[in-house]
Structures are given as structure tokens and as C-alpha cells.
Amino acid sequence: MADLLTQSAAAARPAGLLRRIQDRVTGLDEPDPHTLNLALASGAAQAADGVVLALGQYAPSTSWAPEALRRSPSFIADPWAPGVLRTVPDDGDVLLVGTGLTMVDVSLVLDRPGRVLHAVSRGGLVPQVHGAHPPARSLPPPPGLDDCADLTQLRRAILRHILAEQRTHGDWRPAFDSLRPVTESLWQRLTPADKARFLARDSRLWETHRHRVAPVTGAVLRNMRMAGRLRVAAGSVTAVEPGPDGRALTVRLSDGRELRVAAVVNCTGPEVDFQRCSDPLPQALFRSGQARSGPLGLGLDTAADGRVLNAAGQARLPLWTLGAARRGSLWETTAVPELRVQALDLAASVLDALVLPAESRRAESPASHRSSGS
């Protein structure tokens, strides 16, 4: 992807159409209806006709962690920070809080002979494994989903579809993957109450089947569990006591266990509530009313074309976003196939909103008429 970007930038005419500025945007001002000024942490400013918030994923929340754990040097709050996992001692057990894809990646890095990795989450569910071979055929979505009146009926229809495929062909994966093209529309048809019920009851089960791991990774995890080097359970952290050296930790879990570990790694996944992230830009957008939280507090609220909605629910600014920021509006919005479609649609929306009107304004300006007359 980096190579493709470099080639595209080099081939663009006139040259220099892509400029990369290493700085942090801390807010947006609106000097006129057609311009946004980006306030930068360095004190500089950058004018723009339009802005796309390509924010990616934010570091996981630590709100679940007791204060003693958050203060401990043995707590890895963000496992994706560069080089941070190298600070975990080579000896001693480790507690991983969260059992999703982040836990999988961290487990592969921290696995050592003689070490036990304890992984806990509320449900204790781990990602399912992709099939050993690509499916021989793709399935269409099951009929009748649009007729489901609520989440209960939708859940039953999807379950029947998956079980039928499992009975007929011995694999549930094609049936589950057949829902991918319609997931966005199904999510948007749910009432706010049903969306909240889905998040509370179904989302973790959905994600472990939707976001799977490669067969070779699944085999490594299975071997680690069989050897006792990875132990997964349902539970949560209730208390933490630092050891005499200030680094080793005694952790009490909700299931009554007490673990002595060299480190605790936060594997709970990215923060989805932008009101709670540490990035100053979303906070500034919320304070100014230029943006509002997405449905159920997930990401940012957006229009169908990715335009960011302000506090009044209007797409007033030339401001767009994509990816994880649209989770509340689209639900499935972090995998590459969905991101490709969003990026393509967003580029077309930006061109329609900025380039064509700008060309029209230039064509209608007095200077333009004088130029064409001569």
C-alpha cells in the first residue's frame, strides 16, 4: 500500500500534489463557507477546502483497570505502542485482559517455554478459525431478512441459515460470510433499542465468528492451550496489589482466582467511544458542535456519504470520515473490503462537493468571463 501511494503521488501532475505534514491537528476553524483552517499542535495552521478524518483505531480504554494497576510500570495500557511488548520480562507469567484478536497477536509475541499466559474477558470467547481451504462456492444472503420485524426475528432467521449450511455441507463459515454484503443495511434497520440489545448480548459472539484467525495461527493457539501455556477463562480484574519490588503484581479475578504475574497487558481492543479517547481533535469537534457521537456512542455520526454530522444532525461542513469512526452508523467498518468501498465512495463525494462547485465558481467569476472574452 505504501508503494502504491508513492507511485501514485509520483505520477500525479502537476508534481507536488501530495504533501505530508507531520503534526497533530487539534481543532478546526471556519473562516468562510468554503474553507477550513486546521489548528496544529506546533502552533501552525493549514487551510483546506475539505477535510477527511482518516483517524484509524484508537488505543484501548483503561477504564476497567483498578487505579493501582493503571499506576503500575508492569501495566501495558496500549500493546500497539511501538516496542512496548519488549518491556515485558522474559520470565514470569502474564495476564492478558481481553480474548479477541489483540490477545491472539500478543500471545504469539509473548509465548515462552515455562511461561503461562492467562487470558480473561467477560465471556471468555476467542476468535474462530478460518477454514483450511477457500470455500468452493459463495452463498447469497438468506431470503426473508428484510421481513424480520425486530432483532429476535432476525437472530432466528440468521441462525436457521447457518445451521442449514452446517447440516448440508459441514461448514458454517460460508453462511456466515454470506451476511457480509447486507450487514450494513441490517444494522441500519434495527431500532436503537435493538442495537443496544445486540451490543449487550450478541456482539461478542458475532465478532468471534466474523473476525477469524488463519488456520496456522489457530493451530499455534490450540497447541499453546493444550500445553497449558495459554489459559483462557471468563472473568474480570477486581483488585491488584503491587509486589515488594513494585513490578510483580498480584491480581484478583472475579472467579476467585489470584494470579502472580510479571505484567498485565490490555487486550480489550480499540476505544470505540470517541468521547473518551485522548485525541484532542474529536474532543474539539464535540465541544464546538462540529461533530456528535455516533449511534450508541460509537465513533462519529455521519451521513450516508461519510460527511460528519454536527450537533444539530446536519452535514454542514466539508468534513468527511471513514473506517472505525463510522462504526455506530455502519457497524462493520474496519476490514479492508469495507474500507476499500468506503474510500472509493468518499473520494467521489469529495470530488462532487469540492471540485465541481469550485470549477463552476471559477467559470462564473468576472475574471473568467474577461479571460474567455479575450
N, C-alpha and C positions, 0 to 999 in steps of 0.2 A: 504493500500500500504506500509506503514511504517513497519507493522508487517510482511508482505511478504518479504520485503527486509531484515529484521532482521533474519527471519528464513532461508532465502537463504544463507546469509553470515555465519550463524552458521553451516549450513550443508556442506559448501564448504570444500574441502580437497585439499591440506593441510590447516590447520586453518590460519587465518590472511590474507586471500586473499583480503579482503576489508579493506582499511584504509581510514579513514575520516580525512581530514586536514582542519581546519577552518582558512582560509586565503583568500586573494584576488589575483587572477592571473592578472598580469599587462602586460605580454608580453611573447613571445615565441622566443627562440633561437634555431639554428640548428647546433650543434657541429659536427654532422656527418650525413650521409644519412639515418641512421636508428634510430636516437634519437632526441627527442625534449626536451629542457630544459625550464621549466616553471619558469619565474621570479615571485616571490611572494612579496606582499606589505610589509611583515615583513622583507624582505631582504634575506630570504632563497631562495633556488632553489629546484626544483623537476624534476628529469629526468623521461622521459616517452618514451615508444616505439610508442605510439599513443595517441591522444587526441580527446575527444568528447566534443564539446561545447554544454552542456545542459543548456543554458542560461535562459530559461523561457521567461517571458514577462518583458519588461522594464517599468519604471514609465512613466506616460503620459507626453507629451510635454506641456510646458507652453508658447510657442512662441505666442499663441493667446492673452495672457493676457497683458494688459497695465502695464507699469513699476510700477505705483502706486499700482496696485493690487499685483504684484509679491513681493513687499516690505512689504505688509501688514501682520501683525500677524493673521489676520482673513481669510487669504487665505490658503486653504488646497490644496497644489500642488499635493500631492500623497495620495489619500484616502486609499490606501492599506498599508501605513506605520503603523506599529503596534501601536494601541492605539490613533491614531491621531484624529479619529472622536469623542473621548471623550473630546477633547478640544473645540468642538463647544458648545456655550452656550445653556442651556436648553430652554431659551426664545428667541424670535426674529425669523423672517423669514430667510430662507436660499436660496441662488441661486445655482443651480446645472448646470454647463456648460457641455452639453453632455446629450443625451437622450437614450443611449443604456443600455446594461446590467449592467455597473457600476452604472449608475443612479438608476437602479432598486434596487440594493443592498444597496446603500447609502440611498435611500428614506426609505427603510424598517427600517434602523437603526435610522434615524433622525426624523421620524414621531412623532409628539407630538400634543396633543389637543391644539388648539389655534394657531398653527404654520402653515404657508404656505410655502411649498417647491416649488420654481419656477424653472422649468427645461427648458433650451433653447438649441437648436442646429440649424445648418443651415437649416435642413429640418423639424425639429420638429417631426421626426418619432420615435416611441417607438417599442420595440420588440413585435412580435406577441405571441400568447399563444398556447401552445401545446393542442391537443385535449383532451377531458376529459377521453377518453378511448384509449388504443392502437389500431392502425388500424387493421381491420380484415384481411387485406391482404397487401402484399408488391407489388409494381409495378416495372416492368422493366423500364429502361430509354426509352424514346420515340425513335422510329426508325428515321433515317434520319439526326441525328445531325452531323454525320461525313461529310455529304454532304453540310453543310452550309458553304458558302464561306467567310463570314465575321460576325462581331458582329450583324449587323442588321438582317441578316437571322437567326442567332442563337437565338436572342431575340424573334423573331416572332415564331419560332418553339417551344421554351420553353413555351411561353405564350399560344399557342394553346393547348399544352399538359396539362397545368394547368387548363385552362378554361374548357376543355373537361371533366376532372375529377371532377371539381366543378359542372358542369351541371349534370353529370351522378350520382355521389354519394354524392354530397353536401359538399365535403371537399377537399380543395386544397392541404392539407398537404402531403398525400401520393405521389401525383405527384411531389411536390417539393422535397421530400425526395428521390425519385427515381433518382434524378440527382446526388446524393452524390457519387456513385461509379465512375462516369465519369467526375466529376467536374475538377479533376486534368488534365486529358487529354484534356478537352475542353479549359481550361486556357492556356495550353502549345501550343495549335494550333493557338491561337489568335496572330495576329501581334502586335508588340509593340504599334502601334498607336491605335489598338482596345482595348488593355489592358488599355491604358491611358484613352480612352473614357469610358470604363467600370468603372474605378475608379472614374471618374468625374461625371458620370451620373447614374450608376446602382448599385454601390457597397453598398450604404446605404440601398436601398430598398431590395437588396439581403440579407444583414446581418440581417435586422429586421425579415425576414421570415425564414432565415436559423437558426439563433441562437435565439430560442424562450424561453419563461419562462413557468414554471409549472402552471397548471390551478389554484392552490391555490394562487400562487403569483399573477397571473393575476387578480384574484378576489379581492385581497387586494388592488392592484393598482387601479382597477376600482372604488372601494369604496372610496379610498382616493381622486380620481379625482371628483367623484360625490359630495363628501362632501366639495370640494374646498381646501383640504389640499395639493393637488398636482396639479399644473397648468403647462401644457406643451405647448410650443409655438416655432415657428421658429424664430430665431434671433441670434444675437451675441452681445458680450460686446464691446461697443465703448469707454467708459470712466468710470473711477472710482474716487470717492473722499472720502478719509477717514473722519470720523466724528471727532468732537472735542475730544473724548476720545481716538482716534487713533484705535479703534477696529470696531465700527459700520461703515458700508460702504454705500455710495450712488452710485448705479450702473446705468449707462445709457445703454439702449439696442438699437439695430439698428431699432427696430419697433417703437421707440419714447418713450417707457416707461421708467420710472425712479423708481428704486426699492431701498428701505431702508432695508438692510439685516444685520444680525449679522455675517454671514460668506458666503464665496464663495467656493464651492468645485469643483475641477477639475475632471469631469467625462468623459473626452474626449476619454478614452481608452488608451491602451498601446502605447508607441512610437514604430513605425514600421521602421523608418529610423535610422539605426544603426550608421550613420554618426553623428547624433545629440544626441545620448544617452550619459550619463555621465560615463558609464563603461569604464575604461581605456583599457581593453583588446581589444575590437573591434577597438578602435582608434589606438592602437599599431599595430594591424594586417593591418589596412588600410595604415598606414604610411610606414610600412616595405614592402608593396606589397604582404604580405602573404594572403590577402583576398581582395575582392572587393564587392561593394554593389550589392545586387540582382537586378533583373529587376525592373525598375521604382523606384529605391531607397528603395526597401522593403527588409529588412534583409540582408542576405549574399547570394552571388551567389554560387550555388552548382552544382555538377554533379548529375547524376541520382541516385547514391548510397549514396548521402549525403556528399560526400567529398567536402570540401571547395575549391573553385577555387581561384587562386591567381590573381594578377593584369593582368597577361597575359592570363587568362582564362584556366589555367592548374591546374589539381588536383595533385600537385607535392608532398605535404606533407602528412604524416599520420594524417590528421586532418579532423574530421567529425563534423556535426551538425545535429540537428533535431528540430522540433517544430516551434515556431514563427520565428526563424532565416531563415526558408525556405519559408516564405510567398511569396516572389517575384517569386520563381520558381514553387510553387505548389498551391498558393492561399489558399486553405482550408487545414490548417495545425496546428490548435490549439485545436481541440476537441479530446477527449480520443480515440475514434475509429481510427482516423487517426494517432494519436501518437503511439498507440499500434503497428500498421503495420510498421510505420517508425522505431520504436525501434527494432522490430524483424529483419527487413531487414538490419538495421545498424549494429546490433550485428553480423550478418552473414558476412557482408562486412569487419568488423574489424577482425574477425577470419581469413577470407581468406587472408587479406592483411598482418597480423602480425604473426599469429600463424603458419600457414603452411610454409611460407618462412623461419621463424626462425628455424623450425624443419629441413627444408631442408639444411639450412646453417650448423646446428649442425651435420647433418648426413654426410656432405661433408667435414667437417673440419678434419685436420690431427689427432687431438686428438681423434676424433670419430673413425677414421679408426684404430688407435692403440688399442683403447678400444675394438672394435669389434673383432680385430685380436687375442687379448689375451683371 
